Amino acid sequence: MIWEMRIKQALGKLEIAPNFYTVIQQQGFEMLPISPDHAYAVGDLPMIHSDPFDRMLLAQAKMEKLSIVAHDTIFHSYGIPVLEV
């Protein structure tokens, strides 16, 4: 999520190339906006995982019937398809 990446970059916790956003756009990824429905759905998720960025991704995946691409095995607890990397 670009939002999380930029916050971590601003905090000095992540180094990303200055052109990373352009590269993502050139790769043909479809950007999924955060809708009010997505934000509301976060409150319906069980409190298995407390990271707000991850919870938003989980809510979006659940509502949009998408899979999550993640390394964190806790995502499996939500019953959403996970592609582990």
Residue pairs with C-beta under 8 A, 6 or more apart in sequence:
1 53
1 56
1 57
2 21
2 24
3 34
3 53
4 53
5 14
5 16
5 20
8 14
9 15
9 16
17 23
32 60
32 64
32 66
34 56
34 60
37 63
38 56
38 59
38 60
38 63
39 56
39 59
41 59
41 60
41 62
41 63
42 52
42 55
42 56
42 58
42 59
44 59
45 55
45 58
45 59
45 62
45 78
46 77
46 78
48 74
48 77
48 78
49 55
49 58
49 72
49 74
49 75
49 77
49 78
54 72
54 75
57 68
58 68
58 75
58 78
58 80
60 66
61 67
61 68
61 80
61 81
62 78
62 80
66 81
67 80
67 81
67 82
67 83
68 75
68 80
68 81
68 82
68 83
69 82
69 83
69 85
70 82
70 83
70 84
70 85
71 84
71 85
73 84
75 82
76 82
